[in-house]
Amino acid sequence: MDTKALRQKILDLAIHGKLVPQDPNDEPASVLLERIKAEKERLIKEGKIKRSKKSAKTSDTPHYENVPFEVPESWVWTTIEEI
Protein backbone atom coordinates (compact mmCIF):
# COMPACT_ATOMS: atom_id res chain seq x y z
CA MET A 1 0.00 0.00 0.00
CA ASP A 2 1.49 3.33 -1.00
CA THR A 3 1.52 6.41 1.23
CA LYS A 4 -1.42 8.08 -0.52
CA ALA A 5 -3.62 4.99 -0.18
CA LEU A 6 -2.60 4.56 3.48
CA ARG A 7 -3.41 8.19 4.20
CA GLN A 8 -6.83 7.81 2.55
CA LYS A 9 -7.58 4.63 4.52
CA ILE A 10 -6.67 6.29 7.83
CA LEU A 11 -8.84 9.30 7.00
CA ASP A 12 -11.73 7.03 6.03
CA LEU A 13 -11.47 5.08 9.29
CA ALA A 14 -11.28 8.30 11.31
CA ILE A 15 -14.33 9.98 9.80
CA HIS A 16 -16.38 6.83 10.30
CA GLY A 17 -15.38 6.49 13.97
CA LYS A 18 -13.36 3.34 13.43
CA LEU A 19 -9.82 4.58 13.95
CA VAL A 20 -9.94 4.25 17.73
CA PRO A 21 -12.39 2.43 20.00
CA GLN A 22 -15.52 4.42 20.87
CA ASP A 23 -16.21 4.71 24.60
CA PRO A 24 -19.92 4.16 25.33
CA ASN A 25 -19.46 6.14 28.57
CA ASP A 26 -18.56 9.33 26.66
CA GLU A 27 -21.12 12.12 26.70
CA PRO A 28 -23.27 11.99 23.56
CA ALA A 29 -22.39 14.61 20.96
CA SER A 30 -26.00 15.84 21.01
CA VAL A 31 -25.66 16.82 24.68
CA LEU A 32 -22.40 18.65 24.03
CA LEU A 33 -23.90 20.52 21.07
CA GLU A 34 -26.88 21.62 23.17
CA ARG A 35 -24.51 23.00 25.83
CA ILE A 36 -22.52 24.83 23.15
CA LYS A 37 -25.70 26.32 21.64
CA ALA A 38 -26.96 27.45 25.07
CA GLU A 39 -23.62 29.09 25.88
CA LYS A 40 -23.55 30.81 22.49
CA GLU A 41 -27.09 32.16 23.02
CA ARG A 42 -26.10 33.43 26.48
CA LEU A 43 -23.08 35.25 25.04
CA ILE A 44 -25.22 36.77 22.28
CA LYS A 45 -27.80 38.01 24.82
CA GLU A 46 -25.01 39.52 26.94
CA GLY A 47 -23.67 41.31 23.88
CA LYS A 48 -20.30 39.58 24.11
CA ILE A 49 -20.60 38.05 20.64
CA LYS A 50 -22.76 38.77 17.62
CA ARG A 51 -25.08 36.33 15.92
CA SER A 52 -23.54 34.98 12.74
CA LYS A 53 -25.27 36.23 9.59
CA LYS A 54 -25.07 32.68 8.21
CA SER A 55 -26.76 31.19 11.29
CA ALA A 56 -29.65 33.64 10.92
CA LYS A 57 -30.43 32.33 7.44
CA THR A 58 -32.72 29.35 7.24
CA SER A 59 -32.65 26.60 4.68
CA ASP A 60 -35.51 24.57 3.30
CA THR A 61 -33.39 21.44 3.74
CA PRO A 62 -32.13 20.74 7.28
CA HIS A 63 -28.38 20.06 7.42
CA TYR A 64 -28.93 16.54 8.72
CA GLU A 65 -30.64 15.61 5.46
CA ASN A 66 -27.48 16.49 3.52
CA VAL A 67 -25.07 14.14 5.29
CA PRO A 68 -22.51 12.51 2.99
CA PHE A 69 -22.21 9.29 5.03
CA GLU A 70 -23.37 7.58 8.19
CA VAL A 71 -21.53 8.23 11.45
CA PRO A 72 -21.50 6.29 14.74
CA GLU A 73 -24.65 6.60 16.88
CA SER A 74 -22.90 8.74 19.49
CA TRP A 75 -21.92 11.34 16.82
CA VAL A 76 -24.10 14.12 15.46
CA TRP A 77 -23.96 16.01 12.18
CA THR A 78 -23.98 19.78 12.52
CA THR A 79 -22.77 22.83 10.66
CA ILE A 80 -19.98 25.14 11.71
CA GLU A 81 -22.47 28.00 11.94
CA GLU A 82 -24.35 26.15 14.67
CA ILE A 83 -21.29 25.96 16.90
C-alpha positions in Angstrom: 0.0 0.0 0.0 1.5 3.3 -1.0 1.5 6.4 1.2 -1.4 8.1 -0.5 -3.6 5.0 -0.2 -2.6 4.6 3.5 -3.4 8.2 4.2 -6.8 7.8 2.5 -7.6 4.6 4.5 -6.7 6.3 7.8 -8.8 9.3 7.0 -11.7 7.0 6.0 -11.5 5.1 9.3 -11.3 8.3 11.3 -14.3 10.0 9.8 -16.4 6.8 10.3 -15.4 6.5 14.0 -13.4 3.3 13.4 -9.8 4.6 13.9 -9.9 4.2 17.7 -12.4 2.4 20.0 -15.5 4.4 20.9 -16.2 4.7 24.6 -19.9 4.2 25.3 -19.5 6.1 28.6 -18.6 9.3 26.7 -21.1 12.1 26.7 -23.3 12.0 23.6 -22.4 14.6 21.0 -26.0 15.8 21.0 -25.7 16.8 24.7 -22.4 18.7 24.0 -23.9 20.5 21.1 -26.9 21.6 23.2 -24.5 23.0 25.8 -22.5 24.8 23.2 -25.7 26.3 21.6 -27.0 27.4 25.1 -23.6 29.1 25.9 -23.5 30.8 22.5 -27.1 32.2 23.0 -26.1 33.4 26.5 -23.1 35.3 25.0 -25.2 36.8 22.3 -27.8 38.0 24.8 -25.0 39.5 26.9 -23.7 41.3 23.9 -20.3 39.6 24.1 -20.6 38.1 20.6 -22.8 38.8 17.6 -25.1 36.3 15.9 -23.5 35.0 12.7 -25.3 36.2 9.6 -25.1 32.7 8.2 -26.8 31.2 11.3 -29.6 33.6 10.9 -30.4 32.3 7.4 -32.7 29.4 7.2 -32.6 26.6 4.7 -35.5 24.6 3.3 -33.4 21.4 3.7 -32.1 20.7 7.3 -28.4 20.1 7.4 -28.9 16.5 8.7 -30.6 15.6 5.5 -27.5 16.5 3.5 -25.1 14.1 5.3 -22.5 12.5 3.0 -22.2 9.3 5.0 -23.4 7.6 8.2 -21.5 8.2 11.5 -21.5 6.3 14.7 -24.6 6.6 16.9 -22.9 8.7 19.5 -21.9 11.3 16.8 -24.1 14.1 15.5 -24.0 16.0 12.2 -24.0 19.8 12.5 -22.8 22.8 10.7 -20.0 25.1 11.7 -22.5 28.0 11.9 -24.3 26.2 14.7 -21.3 26.0 16.9 
